[in-house]
Amino acid sequence: MTSVQANEPQRIHPQKFTLWVAMGSIVMMFAGLTSAYIVKKNQSTWLEFELPLVFWYSTGVILLSSITVHLAQKSFKAREMGRYRSLITATAILGVLFMALQVIGFLNLESRNIALVGSKSNSAASFLLVITGLHMAHVLGGVIAILVIVIRAYISRVKHYSSLSIDMVSTYWHFVDILWIYLFIFYNWIG
């Protein structure tokens, strides 16, 4: 006797769908901002300057954090909770370090008399601040989400192994990582 299985299409979780829609909106916002950057760059008053070296370091940090969140996700699914806690905590720390390095980069620009805001600022530096600042705000949102699941990982007494939270955080974290790589390449070679 043969049985026929109904091939139901696999549906995406509503929260994951919402995350994907939000990420699509974020992509559109950054596409608009980088397009405006290119248009504005054609002005004669545009100031050319090199990004501080610390932005390279921050790029390495966010790439490393993408590895740690991936390994944390794998550890969670393997129910290696000690390893999961360590890796997800490391990801949060690396996210904070990334933002700190970005702030140091902006302070470096200010120390080189490249004003980011105010009457002495140039639109090149202001665009860098706005675009990178918006990215940092999205990284901060990711760090907050990571901290929520870190706290849950340490205080939860109930063994609930739904991977929805770590899957969503991991997806978002890889997204902000890829977004930064795009911005970094844009600043250094395209823009």
Summary of the structure (lengths in Angstrom):
residues: 191
radius of gyration: 20.3
end to end distance: 65.0
largest distance: 81.6
contacts: 527
relative contact order: 0.16
helix: 75%
strand: 0%
